[in-house]
Amino acid sequence: MANITVTVTAAQQLSLDWVTADATDWANNAVHERARVASVEITQKLLEHCNTNSIAMATGEAAQLQQAYDLDVILTAAARNAAAADAP
C-alpha cells in the first residue's frame, strides 16, 4: 500500500476549511474515487482486449489491473508522457 502526502499552504488550508469540515477526509475521498474510476476504465479496456484476442481475463481487481499492464493494454501516465516527449 502506498502513502500519498499532500502539503497545502496556510491560505489553501483556510480555503479548504470553508468547503469541508475535514480536508484530509475530503482529499482521501477524492483520491479513492479517482482510483475507482480509473480501475473501471482499465478493466473495460482489458475486457475488450481479452475478448478480441481470446485471452482469459485474470480474476480479481488487482490481478486484472496488473494483467492490463503486463499485456500493454495500458501504460502508466509517466510512460505515456515520456513517449509523447520522444515523438517527433
PyMOL Python script that loads the backbone (N, CA, C, O; Angstrom):
from pymol import cmd

cmd.read_pdbstr("""\
ATOM      1  N   MET A   1       0.845  -1.175   0.000  1.00  0.00           N
ATOM      2  CA  MET A   1       0.000   0.000   0.000  1.00  0.00           C
ATOM      3  C   MET A   1       0.887   1.234   0.000  1.00  0.00           C
ATOM      4  O   MET A   1       1.885   1.293   0.719  1.00  0.00           O
ATOM      5  N   ALA A   2       0.522   2.206  -0.802  1.00  0.00           N
ATOM      6  CA  ALA A   2       1.296   3.440  -0.902  1.00  0.00           C
ATOM      7  C   ALA A   2       0.682   4.534  -0.035  1.00  0.00           C
ATOM      8  O   ALA A   2      -0.534   4.591   0.146  1.00  0.00           O
ATOM      9  N   ASN A   3       1.524   5.382   0.488  1.00  0.00           N
ATOM     10  CA  ASN A   3       1.076   6.568   1.209  1.00  0.00           C
ATOM     11  C   ASN A   3       1.312   7.771   0.322  1.00  0.00           C
ATOM     12  O   ASN A   3       2.402   7.938  -0.226  1.00  0.00           O
ATOM     13  N   ILE A   4       0.307   8.604   0.178  1.00  0.00           N
ATOM     14  CA  ILE A   4       0.408   9.823  -0.607  1.00  0.00           C
ATOM     15  C   ILE A   4       0.209  10.983   0.360  1.00  0.00           C
ATOM     16  O   ILE A   4      -0.796  11.047   1.067  1.00  0.00           O
ATOM     17  N   THR A   5       1.171  11.894   0.385  1.00  0.00           N
ATOM     18  CA  THR A   5       1.107  13.030   1.288  1.00  0.00           C
ATOM     19  C   THR A   5       0.891  14.301   0.477  1.00  0.00           C
ATOM     20  O   THR A   5       1.553  14.520  -0.538  1.00  0.00           O
ATOM     21  N   VAL A   6      -0.027  15.124   0.924  1.00  0.00           N
ATOM     22  CA  VAL A   6      -0.305  16.391   0.256  1.00  0.00           C
ATOM     23  C   VAL A   6      -0.017  17.511   1.244  1.00  0.00           C
ATOM     24  O   VAL A   6      -0.467  17.475   2.389  1.00  0.00           O
ATOM     25  N   THR A   7       0.732  18.499   0.794  1.00  0.00           N
ATOM     26  CA  THR A   7       1.039  19.658   1.615  1.00  0.00           C
ATOM     27  C   THR A   7       0.348  20.868   1.006  1.00  0.00           C
ATOM     28  O   THR A   7       0.436  21.100  -0.199  1.00  0.00           O
ATOM     29  N   VAL A   8      -0.330  21.627   1.831  1.00  0.00           N
ATOM     30  CA  VAL A   8      -1.010  22.834   1.360  1.00  0.00           C
ATOM     31  C   VAL A   8      -0.477  24.041   2.129  1.00  0.00           C
ATOM     32  O   VAL A   8       0.033  23.916   3.243  1.00  0.00           O
ATOM     33  N   THR A   9      -0.608  25.193   1.516  1.00  0.00           N
ATOM     34  CA  THR A   9      -0.215  26.430   2.186  1.00  0.00           C
ATOM     35  C   THR A   9      -1.263  26.790   3.232  1.00  0.00           C
ATOM     36  O   THR A   9      -2.348  26.210   3.268  1.00  0.00           O
ATOM     37  N   ALA A  10      -0.924  27.749   4.075  1.00  0.00           N
ATOM     38  CA  ALA A  10      -1.882  28.211   5.084  1.00  0.00           C
ATOM     39  C   ALA A  10      -3.131  28.769   4.404  1.00  0.00           C
ATOM     40  O   ALA A  10      -4.248  28.550   4.873  1.00  0.00           O
ATOM     41  N   ALA A  11      -2.944  29.484   3.311  1.00  0.00           N
ATOM     42  CA  ALA A  11      -4.086  30.047   2.586  1.00  0.00           C
ATOM     43  C   ALA A  11      -4.944  28.936   1.991  1.00  0.00           C
ATOM     44  O   ALA A  11      -6.172  29.015   2.022  1.00  0.00           O
ATOM     45  N   GLN A  12      -4.309  27.912   1.456  1.00  0.00           N
ATOM     46  CA  GLN A  12      -5.072  26.787   0.912  1.00  0.00           C
ATOM     47  C   GLN A  12      -5.845  26.074   2.003  1.00  0.00           C
ATOM     48  O   GLN A  12      -6.979  25.652   1.782  1.00  0.00           O
ATOM     49  N   GLN A  13      -5.246  25.933   3.180  1.00  0.00           N
ATOM     50  CA  GLN A  13      -5.943  25.292   4.305  1.00  0.00           C
ATOM     51  C   GLN A  13      -7.166  26.107   4.709  1.00  0.00           C
ATOM     52  O   GLN A  13      -8.235  25.550   4.958  1.00  0.00           O
ATOM     53  N   LEU A  14      -7.009  27.414   4.773  1.00  0.00           N
ATOM     54  CA  LEU A  14      -8.154  28.269   5.105  1.00  0.00           C
ATOM     55  C   LEU A  14      -9.257  28.128   4.056  1.00  0.00           C
ATOM     56  O   LEU A  14     -10.440  28.103   4.393  1.00  0.00           O
ATOM     57  N   SER A  15      -8.873  28.040   2.815  1.00  0.00           N
ATOM     58  CA  SER A  15      -9.854  27.862   1.741  1.00  0.00           C
ATOM     59  C   SER A  15     -10.559  26.523   1.870  1.00  0.00           C
ATOM     60  O   SER A  15     -11.780  26.446   1.731  1.00  0.00           O
ATOM     61  N   LEU A  16      -9.802  25.473   2.134  1.00  0.00           N
ATOM     62  CA  LEU A  16     -10.401  24.149   2.301  1.00  0.00           C
ATOM     63  C   LEU A  16     -11.321  24.099   3.514  1.00  0.00           C
ATOM     64  O   LEU A  16     -12.358  23.436   3.490  1.00  0.00           O
ATOM     65  N   ASP A  17     -10.934  24.806   4.575  1.00  0.00           N
ATOM     66  CA  ASP A  17     -11.766  24.834   5.782  1.00  0.00           C
ATOM     67  C   ASP A  17     -13.142  25.419   5.494  1.00  0.00           C
ATOM     68  O   ASP A  17     -14.105  25.112   6.196  1.00  0.00           O
ATOM     69  N   TRP A  18     -13.243  26.251   4.475  1.00  0.00           N
ATOM     70  CA  TRP A  18     -14.521  26.857   4.126  1.00  0.00           C
ATOM     71  C   TRP A  18     -15.439  25.877   3.411  1.00  0.00           C
ATOM     72  O   TRP A  18     -16.661  25.984   3.515  1.00  0.00           O
ATOM     73  N   VAL A  19     -14.847  24.898   2.666  1.00  0.00           N
ATOM     74  CA  VAL A  19     -15.669  23.988   1.859  1.00  0.00           C
ATOM     75  C   VAL A  19     -15.807  22.589   2.438  1.00  0.00           C
ATOM     76  O   VAL A  19     -16.646  21.815   1.977  1.00  0.00           O
ATOM     77  N   THR A  20     -15.004  22.248   3.436  1.00  0.00           N
ATOM     78  CA  THR A  20     -15.085  20.908   4.005  1.00  0.00           C
ATOM     79  C   THR A  20     -14.742  20.934   5.494  1.00  0.00           C
ATOM     80  O   THR A  20     -13.890  21.704   5.938  1.00  0.00           O
ATOM     81  N   ALA A  21     -15.413  20.090   6.240  1.00  0.00           N
ATOM     82  CA  ALA A  21     -15.142  20.009   7.678  1.00  0.00           C
ATOM     83  C   ALA A  21     -13.828  19.296   7.960  1.00  0.00           C
ATOM     84  O   ALA A  21     -13.218  19.509   9.008  1.00  0.00           O
ATOM     85  N   ASP A  22     -13.389  18.454   7.035  1.00  0.00           N
ATOM     86  CA  ASP A  22     -12.167  17.670   7.226  1.00  0.00           C
ATOM     87  C   ASP A  22     -11.448  17.548   5.889  1.00  0.00           C
ATOM     88  O   ASP A  22     -11.808  16.711   5.060  1.00  0.00           O
ATOM     89  N   ALA A  23     -10.440  18.376   5.680  1.00  0.00           N
ATOM     90  CA  ALA A  23      -9.717  18.402   4.408  1.00  0.00           C
ATOM     91  C   ALA A  23      -9.012  17.080   4.128  1.00  0.00           C
ATOM     92  O   ALA A  23      -8.935  16.657   2.975  1.00  0.00           O
ATOM     93  N   THR A  24      -8.500  16.427   5.153  1.00  0.00           N
ATOM     94  CA  THR A  24      -7.833  15.133   4.955  1.00  0.00           C
ATOM     95  C   THR A  24      -8.824  14.098   4.462  1.00  0.00           C
ATOM     96  O   THR A  24      -8.531  13.346   3.532  1.00  0.00           O
ATOM     97  N   ASP A  25      -9.989  14.056   5.075  1.00  0.00           N
ATOM     98  CA  ASP A  25     -11.029  13.121   4.649  1.00  0.00           C
ATOM     99  C   ASP A  25     -11.464  13.429   3.217  1.00  0.00           C
ATOM    100  O   ASP A  25     -11.647  12.515   2.413  1.00  0.00           O
ATOM    101  N   TRP A  26     -11.627  14.696   2.899  1.00  0.00           N
ATOM    102  CA  TRP A  26     -12.018  15.107   1.550  1.00  0.00           C
ATOM    103  C   TRP A  26     -10.969  14.664   0.536  1.00  0.00           C
ATOM    104  O   TRP A  26     -11.314  14.119  -0.513  1.00  0.00           O
ATOM    105  N   ALA A  27      -9.688  14.894   0.838  1.00  0.00           N
ATOM    106  CA  ALA A  27      -8.606  14.513  -0.072  1.00  0.00           C
ATOM    107  C   ALA A  27      -8.553  12.995  -0.241  1.00  0.00           C
ATOM    108  O   ALA A  27      -8.380  12.500  -1.354  1.00  0.00           O
ATOM    109  N   ASN A  28      -8.700  12.264   0.849  1.00  0.00           N
ATOM    110  CA  ASN A  28      -8.721  10.801   0.761  1.00  0.00           C
ATOM    111  C   ASN A  28      -9.856  10.330  -0.129  1.00  0.00           C
ATOM    112  O   ASN A  28      -9.666   9.446  -0.965  1.00  0.00           O
ATOM    113  N   ASN A  29     -11.036  10.912   0.044  1.00  0.00           N
ATOM    114  CA  ASN A  29     -12.183  10.536  -0.766  1.00  0.00           C
ATOM    115  C   ASN A  29     -11.932  10.834  -2.241  1.00  0.00           C
ATOM    116  O   ASN A  29     -12.271  10.022  -3.103  1.00  0.00           O
ATOM    117  N   ALA A  30     -11.347  11.981  -2.537  1.00  0.00           N
ATOM    118  CA  ALA A  30     -11.067  12.348  -3.926  1.00  0.00           C
ATOM    119  C   ALA A  30     -10.095  11.359  -4.570  1.00  0.00           C
ATOM    120  O   ALA A  30     -10.309  10.935  -5.705  1.00  0.00           O
ATOM    121  N   VAL A  31      -9.049  10.996  -3.869  1.00  0.00           N
ATOM    122  CA  VAL A  31      -8.065  10.060  -4.404  1.00  0.00           C
ATOM    123  C   VAL A  31      -8.676   8.675  -4.590  1.00  0.00           C
ATOM    124  O   VAL A  31      -8.473   8.041  -5.626  1.00  0.00           O
ATOM    125  N   HIS A  32      -9.414   8.209  -3.606  1.00  0.00           N
ATOM    126  CA  HIS A  32     -10.032   6.879  -3.702  1.00  0.00           C
ATOM    127  C   HIS A  32     -11.051   6.813  -4.837  1.00  0.00           C
ATOM    128  O   HIS A  32     -11.128   5.811  -5.548  1.00  0.00           O
ATOM    129  N   GLU A  33     -11.824   7.870  -5.006  1.00  0.00           N
ATOM    130  CA  GLU A  33     -12.823   7.881  -6.074  1.00  0.00           C
ATOM    131  C   GLU A  33     -12.157   7.927  -7.444  1.00  0.00           C
ATOM    132  O   GLU A  33     -12.616   7.267  -8.377  1.00  0.00           O
ATOM    133  N   ARG A  34     -11.080   8.699  -7.576  1.00  0.00           N
ATOM    134  CA  ARG A  34     -10.387   8.750  -8.876  1.00  0.00           C
ATOM    135  C   ARG A  34      -9.768   7.396  -9.193  1.00  0.00           C
ATOM    136  O   ARG A  34      -9.793   6.958 -10.343  1.00  0.00           O
ATOM    137  N   ALA A  35      -9.219   6.737  -8.197  1.00  0.00           N
ATOM    138  CA  ALA A  35      -8.661   5.399  -8.404  1.00  0.00           C
ATOM    139  C   ALA A  35      -9.761   4.416  -8.802  1.00  0.00           C
ATOM    140  O   ALA A  35      -9.540   3.565  -9.662  1.00  0.00           O
ATOM    141  N   ARG A  36     -10.924   4.519  -8.200  1.00  0.00           N
ATOM    142  CA  ARG A  36     -12.037   3.628  -8.540  1.00  0.00           C
ATOM    143  C   ARG A  36     -12.460   3.822  -9.988  1.00  0.00           C
ATOM    144  O   ARG A  36     -12.676   2.849 -10.712  1.00  0.00           O
ATOM    145  N   VAL A  37     -12.576   5.065 -10.408  1.00  0.00           N
ATOM    146  CA  VAL A  37     -12.969   5.360 -11.790  1.00  0.00           C
ATOM    147  C   VAL A  37     -11.916   4.831 -12.758  1.00  0.00           C
ATOM    148  O   VAL A  37     -12.260   4.238 -13.780  1.00  0.00           O
ATOM    149  N   ALA A  38     -10.642   5.038 -12.450  1.00  0.00           N
ATOM    150  CA  ALA A  38      -9.570   4.528 -13.309  1.00  0.00           C
ATOM    151  C   ALA A  38      -9.617   3.008 -13.391  1.00  0.00           C
ATOM    152  O   ALA A  38      -9.403   2.442 -14.463  1.00  0.00           O
ATOM    153  N   SER A  39      -9.893   2.343 -12.279  1.00  0.00           N
ATOM    154  CA  SER A  39      -9.984   0.883 -12.269  1.00  0.00           C
ATOM    155  C   SER A  39     -11.078   0.395 -13.201  1.00  0.00           C
ATOM    156  O   SER A  39     -10.891  -0.576 -13.935  1.00  0.00           O
ATOM    157  N   VAL A  40     -12.219   1.068 -13.173  1.00  0.00           N
ATOM    158  CA  VAL A  40     -13.327   0.700 -14.060  1.00  0.00           C
ATOM    159  C   VAL A  40     -12.911   0.888 -15.518  1.00  0.00           C
ATOM    160  O   VAL A  40     -13.173   0.024 -16.354  1.00  0.00           O
ATOM    161  N   GLU A  41     -12.271   2.000 -15.821  1.00  0.00           N
ATOM    162  CA  GLU A  41     -11.823   2.278 -17.190  1.00  0.00           C
ATOM    163  C   GLU A  41     -10.813   1.233 -17.666  1.00  0.00           C
ATOM    164  O   GLU A  41     -10.910   0.735 -18.787  1.00  0.00           O
ATOM    165  N   ILE A  42      -9.849   0.907 -16.812  1.00  0.00           N
ATOM    166  CA  ILE A  42      -8.818  -0.066 -17.163  1.00  0.00           C
ATOM    167  C   ILE A  42      -9.434  -1.445 -17.365  1.00  0.00           C
ATOM    168  O   ILE A  42      -9.107  -2.140 -18.326  1.00  0.00           O
ATOM    169  N   THR A  43     -10.320  -1.839 -16.464  1.00  0.00           N
ATOM    170  CA  THR A  43     -10.956  -3.153 -16.574  1.00  0.00           C
ATOM    171  C   THR A  43     -11.746  -3.269 -17.868  1.00  0.00           C
ATOM    172  O   THR A  43     -11.751  -4.330 -18.492  1.00  0.00           O
ATOM    173  N   GLN A  44     -12.412  -2.202 -18.282  1.00  0.00           N
ATOM    174  CA  GLN A  44     -13.155  -2.213 -19.541  1.00  0.00           C
ATOM    175  C   GLN A  44     -12.205  -2.389 -20.726  1.00  0.00           C
ATOM    176  O   GLN A  44     -12.485  -3.170 -21.636  1.00  0.00           O
ATOM    177  N   LYS A  45     -11.091  -1.672 -20.717  1.00  0.00           N
ATOM    178  CA  LYS A  45     -10.099  -1.815 -21.795  1.00  0.00           C
ATOM    179  C   LYS A  45      -9.549  -3.242 -21.827  1.00  0.00           C
ATOM    180  O   LYS A  45      -9.374  -3.822 -22.898  1.00  0.00           O
ATOM    181  N   LEU A  46      -9.279  -3.800 -20.648  1.00  0.00           N
ATOM    182  CA  LEU A  46      -8.762  -5.166 -20.571  1.00  0.00           C
ATOM    183  C   LEU A  46      -9.784  -6.159 -21.099  1.00  0.00           C
ATOM    184  O   LEU A  46      -9.433  -7.061 -21.861  1.00  0.00           O
ATOM    185  N   LEU A  47     -11.048  -6.004 -20.704  1.00  0.00           N
ATOM    186  CA  LEU A  47     -12.101  -6.904 -21.167  1.00  0.00           C
ATOM    187  C   LEU A  47     -12.187  -6.886 -22.694  1.00  0.00           C
ATOM    188  O   LEU A  47     -12.264  -7.938 -23.329  1.00  0.00           O
ATOM    189  N   GLU A  48     -12.172  -5.706 -23.269  1.00  0.00           N
ATOM    190  CA  GLU A  48     -12.228  -5.592 -24.732  1.00  0.00           C
ATOM    191  C   GLU A  48     -11.022  -6.274 -25.382  1.00  0.00           C
ATOM    192  O   GLU A  48     -11.164  -6.995 -26.370  1.00  0.00           O
ATOM    193  N   HIS A  49      -9.833  -6.039 -24.816  1.00  0.00           N
ATOM    194  CA  HIS A  49      -8.610  -6.643 -25.352  1.00  0.00           C
ATOM    195  C   HIS A  49      -8.658  -8.165 -25.246  1.00  0.00           C
ATOM    196  O   HIS A  49      -8.345  -8.871 -26.206  1.00  0.00           O
ATOM    197  N   CYS A  50      -9.045  -8.659 -24.091  1.00  0.00           N
ATOM    198  CA  CYS A  50      -9.092 -10.112 -23.888  1.00  0.00           C
ATOM    199  C   CYS A  50     -10.127 -10.760 -24.802  1.00  0.00           C
ATOM    200  O   CYS A  50      -9.866 -11.819 -25.372  1.00  0.00           O
ATOM    201  N   ASN A  51     -11.282 -10.148 -24.950  1.00  0.00           N
ATOM    202  CA  ASN A  51     -12.306 -10.703 -25.835  1.00  0.00           C
ATOM    203  C   ASN A  51     -11.847 -10.700 -27.286  1.00  0.00           C
ATOM    204  O   ASN A  51     -12.056 -11.679 -28.002  1.00  0.00           O
ATOM    205  N   THR A  52     -11.231  -9.623 -27.722  1.00  0.00           N
ATOM    206  CA  THR A  52     -10.748  -9.512 -29.102  1.00  0.00           C
ATOM    207  C   THR A  52      -9.664 -10.535 -29.402  1.00  0.00           C
ATOM    208  O   THR A  52      -9.588 -11.056 -30.515  1.00  0.00           O
ATOM    209  N   ASN A  53      -8.824 -10.823 -28.411  1.00  0.00           N
ATOM    210  CA  ASN A  53      -7.664 -11.690 -28.617  1.00  0.00           C
ATOM    211  C   ASN A  53      -7.803 -13.075 -27.994  1.00  0.00           C
ATOM    212  O   ASN A  53      -6.823 -13.814 -27.902  1.00  0.00           O
ATOM    213  N   SER A  54      -9.004 -13.430 -27.569  1.00  0.00           N
ATOM    214  CA  SER A  54      -9.283 -14.739 -26.954  1.00  0.00           C
ATOM    215  C   SER A  54      -8.304 -15.061 -25.822  1.00  0.00           C
ATOM    216  O   SER A  54      -7.713 -16.140 -25.775  1.00  0.00           O
ATOM    217  N   ILE A  55      -8.152 -14.102 -24.921  1.00  0.00           N
ATOM    218  CA  ILE A  55      -7.265 -14.252 -23.762  1.00  0.00           C
ATOM    219  C   ILE A  55      -8.136 -14.368 -22.517  1.00  0.00           C
ATOM    220  O   ILE A  55      -9.095 -13.613 -22.354  1.00  0.00           O
ATOM    221  N   ALA A  56      -7.805 -15.309 -21.641  1.00  0.00           N
ATOM    222  CA  ALA A  56      -8.525 -15.435 -20.368  1.00  0.00           C
ATOM    223  C   ALA A  56      -8.191 -14.227 -19.498  1.00  0.00           C
ATOM    224  O   ALA A  56      -7.027 -13.873 -19.311  1.00  0.00           O
ATOM    225  N   MET A  57      -9.225 -13.619 -18.984  1.00  0.00           N
ATOM    226  CA  MET A  57      -9.043 -12.448 -18.127  1.00  0.00           C
ATOM    227  C   MET A  57      -8.739 -12.913 -16.709  1.00  0.00           C
ATOM    228  O   MET A  57      -9.347 -13.858 -16.208  1.00  0.00           O
ATOM    229  N   ALA A  58      -7.802 -12.243 -16.080  1.00  0.00           N
ATOM    230  CA  ALA A  58      -7.424 -12.584 -14.709  1.00  0.00           C
ATOM    231  C   ALA A  58      -8.614 -12.395 -13.768  1.00  0.00           C
ATOM    232  O   ALA A  58      -9.563 -11.673 -14.076  1.00  0.00           O
ATOM    233  N   THR A  59      -8.539 -13.060 -12.618  1.00  0.00           N
ATOM    234  CA  THR A  59      -9.604 -12.977 -11.622  1.00  0.00           C
ATOM    235  C   THR A  59      -9.188 -12.029 -10.507  1.00  0.00           C
ATOM    236  O   THR A  59      -8.092 -12.144  -9.959  1.00  0.00           O
ATOM    237  N   GLY A  60     -10.061 -11.103 -10.181  1.00  0.00           N
ATOM    238  CA  GLY A  60      -9.802 -10.154  -9.101  1.00  0.00           C
ATOM    239  C   GLY A  60      -9.277  -8.836  -9.631  1.00  0.00           C
ATOM    240  O   GLY A  60      -8.557  -8.788 -10.629  1.00  0.00           O
ATOM    241  N   GLU A  61      -9.651  -7.762  -8.943  1.00  0.00           N
ATOM    242  CA  GLU A  61      -9.300  -6.418  -9.401  1.00  0.00           C
ATOM    243  C   GLU A  61      -7.805  -6.202  -9.539  1.00  0.00           C
ATOM    244  O   GLU A  61      -7.347  -5.746 -10.587  1.00  0.00           O
ATOM    245  N   ALA A  62      -7.035  -6.516  -8.513  1.00  0.00           N
ATOM    246  CA  ALA A  62      -5.589  -6.279  -8.570  1.00  0.00           C
ATOM    247  C   ALA A  62      -4.945  -7.088  -9.692  1.00  0.00           C
ATOM    248  O   ALA A  62      -4.071  -6.584 -10.396  1.00  0.00           O
ATOM    249  N   ALA A  63      -5.370  -8.334  -9.861  1.00  0.00           N
ATOM    250  CA  ALA A  63      -4.822  -9.184 -10.918  1.00  0.00           C
ATOM    251  C   ALA A  63      -5.193  -8.647 -12.294  1.00  0.00           C
ATOM    252  O   ALA A  63      -4.385  -8.711 -13.221  1.00  0.00           O
ATOM    253  N   GLN A  64      -6.388  -8.127 -12.435  1.00  0.00           N
ATOM    254  CA  GLN A  64      -6.817  -7.575 -13.717  1.00  0.00           C
ATOM    255  C   GLN A  64      -6.047  -6.304 -14.061  1.00  0.00           C
ATOM    256  O   GLN A  64      -5.656  -6.104 -15.211  1.00  0.00           O
ATOM    257  N   LEU A  65      -5.834  -5.461 -13.083  1.00  0.00           N
ATOM    258  CA  LEU A  65      -5.056  -4.246 -13.325  1.00  0.00           C
ATOM    259  C   LEU A  65      -3.627  -4.601 -13.723  1.00  0.00           C
ATOM    260  O   LEU A  65      -3.074  -4.013 -14.652  1.00  0.00           O
ATOM    261  N   GLN A  66      -3.031  -5.561 -13.020  1.00  0.00           N
ATOM    262  CA  GLN A  66      -1.673  -5.990 -13.370  1.00  0.00           C
ATOM    263  C   GLN A  66      -1.640  -6.596 -14.767  1.00  0.00           C
ATOM    264  O   GLN A  66      -0.713  -6.337 -15.534  1.00  0.00           O
ATOM    265  N   GLN A  67      -2.644  -7.400 -15.101  1.00  0.00           N
ATOM    266  CA  GLN A  67      -2.711  -8.018 -16.424  1.00  0.00           C
ATOM    267  C   GLN A  67      -2.788  -6.945 -17.513  1.00  0.00           C
ATOM    268  O   GLN A  67      -2.176  -7.088 -18.571  1.00  0.00           O
ATOM    269  N   ALA A  68      -3.526  -5.894 -17.259  1.00  0.00           N
ATOM    270  CA  ALA A  68      -3.634  -4.810 -18.245  1.00  0.00           C
ATOM    271  C   ALA A  68      -2.267  -4.190 -18.520  1.00  0.00           C
ATOM    272  O   ALA A  68      -1.951  -3.871 -19.666  1.00  0.00           O
ATOM    273  N   TYR A  69      -1.459  -4.019 -17.485  1.00  0.00           N
ATOM    274  CA  TYR A  69      -0.098  -3.524 -17.677  1.00  0.00           C
ATOM    275  C   TYR A  69       0.766  -4.572 -18.376  1.00  0.00           C
ATOM    276  O   TYR A  69       1.496  -4.245 -19.311  1.00  0.00           O
ATOM    277  N   ASP A  70       0.691  -5.817 -17.936  1.00  0.00           N
ATOM    278  CA  ASP A  70       1.521  -6.887 -18.499  1.00  0.00           C
ATOM    279  C   ASP A  70       1.267  -7.088 -19.986  1.00  0.00           C
ATOM    280  O   ASP A  70       2.191  -7.392 -20.741  1.00  0.00           O
ATOM    281  N   LEU A  71       0.011  -6.918 -20.410  1.00  0.00           N
ATOM    282  CA  LEU A  71      -0.349  -7.105 -21.818  1.00  0.00           C
ATOM    283  C   LEU A  71      -0.206  -5.824 -22.630  1.00  0.00           C
ATOM    284  O   LEU A  71      -0.560  -5.792 -23.809  1.00  0.00           O
ATOM    285  N   ASP A  72       0.314  -4.763 -22.004  1.00  0.00           N
ATOM    286  CA  ASP A  72       0.459  -3.454 -22.650  1.00  0.00           C
ATOM    287  C   ASP A  72      -0.862  -2.894 -23.148  1.00  0.00           C
ATOM    288  O   ASP A  72      -0.900  -2.146 -24.125  1.00  0.00           O
ATOM    289  N   VAL A  73      -1.942  -3.257 -22.473  1.00  0.00           N
ATOM    290  CA  VAL A  73      -3.241  -2.670 -22.764  1.00  0.00           C
ATOM    291  C   VAL A  73      -3.225  -1.215 -22.305  1.00  0.00           C
ATOM    292  O   VAL A  73      -3.844  -0.350 -22.925  1.00  0.00           O
ATOM    293  N   ILE A  74      -2.519  -0.961 -21.223  1.00  0.00           N
ATOM    294  CA  ILE A  74      -2.357   0.387 -20.685  1.00  0.00           C
ATOM    295  C   ILE A  74      -0.890   0.622 -20.349  1.00  0.00           C
ATOM    296  O   ILE A  74      -0.117  -0.316 -20.159  1.00  0.00           O
ATOM    297  N   LEU A  75      -0.535   1.886 -20.281  1.00  0.00           N
ATOM    298  CA  LEU A  75       0.785   2.317 -19.831  1.00  0.00           C
ATOM    299  C   LEU A  75       0.586   3.321 -18.704  1.00  0.00           C
ATOM    300  O   LEU A  75      -0.462   3.961 -18.618  1.00  0.00           O
ATOM    301  N   THR A  76       1.571   3.458 -17.854  1.00  0.00           N
ATOM    302  CA  THR A  76       1.486   4.476 -16.817  1.00  0.00           C
ATOM    303  C   THR A  76       1.466   5.857 -17.472  1.00  0.00           C
ATOM    304  O   THR A  76       1.909   6.020 -18.609  1.00  0.00           O
ATOM    305  N   ALA A  77       0.954   6.834 -16.755  1.00  0.00           N
ATOM    306  CA  ALA A  77       0.950   8.206 -17.261  1.00  0.00           C
ATOM    307  C   ALA A  77       2.377   8.677 -17.510  1.00  0.00           C
ATOM    308  O   ALA A  77       2.623   9.399 -18.477  1.00  0.00           O
ATOM    309  N   ALA A  78       3.313   8.288 -16.665  1.00  0.00           N
ATOM    310  CA  ALA A  78       4.703   8.670 -16.856  1.00  0.00           C
ATOM    311  C   ALA A  78       5.252   8.106 -18.164  1.00  0.00           C
ATOM    312  O   ALA A  78       5.954   8.804 -18.894  1.00  0.00           O
ATOM    313  N   ALA A  79       4.938   6.856 -18.461  1.00  0.00           N
ATOM    314  CA  ALA A  79       5.394   6.239 -19.709  1.00  0.00           C
ATOM    315  C   ALA A  79       4.754   6.912 -20.915  1.00  0.00           C
ATOM    316  O   ALA A  79       5.423   7.143 -21.922  1.00  0.00           O
ATOM    317  N   ARG A  80       3.460   7.232 -20.825  1.00  0.00           N
ATOM    318  CA  ARG A  80       2.789   7.940 -21.917  1.00  0.00           C
ATOM    319  C   ARG A  80       3.399   9.311 -22.141  1.00  0.00           C
ATOM    320  O   ARG A  80       3.595   9.721 -23.285  1.00  0.00           O
ATOM    321  N   ASN A  81       3.704  10.030 -21.060  1.00  0.00           N
ATOM    322  CA  ASN A  81       4.311  11.349 -21.173  1.00  0.00           C
ATOM    323  C   ASN A  81       5.707  11.265 -21.794  1.00  0.00           C
ATOM    324  O   ASN A  81       6.073  12.097 -22.625  1.00  0.00           O
ATOM    325  N   ALA A  82       6.475  10.264 -21.391  1.00  0.00           N
ATOM    326  CA  ALA A  82       7.811  10.092 -21.946  1.00  0.00           C
ATOM    327  C   ALA A  82       7.742   9.775 -23.441  1.00  0.00           C
ATOM    328  O   ALA A  82       8.529  10.298 -24.231  1.00  0.00           O
ATOM    329  N   ALA A  83       6.799   8.919 -23.820  1.00  0.00           N
ATOM    330  CA  ALA A  83       6.639   8.576 -25.244  1.00  0.00           C
ATOM    331  C   ALA A  83       6.228   9.803 -26.033  1.00  0.00           C
ATOM    332  O   ALA A  83       6.702  10.007 -27.151  1.00  0.00           O
ATOM    333  N   ALA A  84       5.362  10.614 -25.473  1.00  0.00           N
ATOM    334  CA  ALA A  84       4.920  11.830 -26.161  1.00  0.00           C
ATOM    335  C   ALA A  84       6.082  12.815 -26.317  1.00  0.00           C
ATOM    336  O   ALA A  84       6.192  13.495 -27.337  1.00  0.00           O
ATOM    337  N   ALA A  85       6.941  12.889 -25.310  1.00  0.00           N
ATOM    338  CA  ALA A  85       8.088  13.796 -25.370  1.00  0.00           C
ATOM    339  C   ALA A  85       9.095  13.334 -26.410  1.00  0.00           C
ATOM    340  O   ALA A  85       9.783  14.157 -27.015  1.00  0.00           O
ATOM    341  N   ASP A  86       9.190  12.023 -26.626  1.00  0.00           N
ATOM    342  CA  ASP A  86      10.138  11.468 -27.595  1.00  0.00           C
ATOM    343  C   ASP A  86       9.614  11.507 -29.020  1.00  0.00           C
ATOM    344  O   ASP A  86      10.380  11.354 -29.971  1.00  0.00           O
ATOM    345  N   ALA A  87       8.311  11.711 -29.173  1.00  0.00           N
ATOM    346  CA  ALA A  87       7.703  11.705 -30.503  1.00  0.00           C
ATOM    347  C   ALA A  87       8.132  12.951 -31.275  1.00  0.00           C
ATOM    348  O   ALA A  87       8.296  14.029 -30.703  1.00  0.00           O
ATOM    349  N   PRO A  88       8.312  12.779 -32.594  1.00  0.00           N
ATOM    350  CA  PRO A  88       8.731  13.946 -33.398  1.00  0.00           C
ATOM    351  C   PRO A  88       7.651  15.004 -33.512  1.00  0.00           C
ATOM    352  O   PRO A  88       7.860  16.033 -34.154  1.00  0.00           O
TER     353      PRO A  88
END
""", "prot")
cmd.dss("prot")
cmd.show_as("cartoon", "prot")
cmd.util.cbc("prot")
cmd.orient("prot")
